[in-house]
Amino acid sequence: MFIFKILSALIWNLVIFGGLLFLPAWTLNWWHGWVLLGVVVVGTVVTMIGVFRDDDALLQERLKPPIQEEQPLADKILANLLIFAFLGLIAFIPVDVFRLHLFPQPSALASVLGLLLFIIGWGIISLSFKVNTFAATAVKHQADRQQTVIDRGVYSIVRHPMYAGAVLTMVGMSLWLESYAAALLAIAPTIILVIRIQFEEQFLQQELQGYDSYIQKVRYKLVPYFW
């Protein structure tokens, strides 16, 4: 049964990344794109086996839609904006690479660095899932699952490691696929993430016991020693 869940996750990620990259590119002759898809496939399998095989409750939570009934209206708006910005960023990359050429092509070193950032970002997200069984797609208080504050692992470094990993994947993906313009455009979903962090922290301080103490314990929200 778990094999089918892995296959479903693979198909879902391949549809998103493969479709949004190769359809706008209008060509399959893009080895950088194929390498990224390969990394996504490997990352998906590793995350599914390393995280979700032992935490079916988290998997079921992650399978829920990003817009939910119990979710505050502000977060519904932010979630929609974030999805639009993220998917738009992926689709913009091939448009810039194959048509617009807004900036000079990144060097081979910058491109490889981008792939490394993407892998690191994916790893941070997976580590966030590993220690935080309450990592839902929507901001809400999971009283039905007896939600508690998570302050170990990557959550002992910054309060929102999953978002930090997401920023690295967006910038890294853009650089690996050779688009400085897309790397710059990643500022848009990052700003939405920053706004969502502000809202999420206010919500959790009100709804989740112990979150005030966690804020005092872990000072940084997204970037260690910065913010």
Summary of the structure (lengths in Angstrom):
residues: 227
radius of gyration: 17.8
end to end distance: 42.0
largest distance: 52.7
contacts: 711
relative contact order: 0.14
helix: 72%
strand: 0%
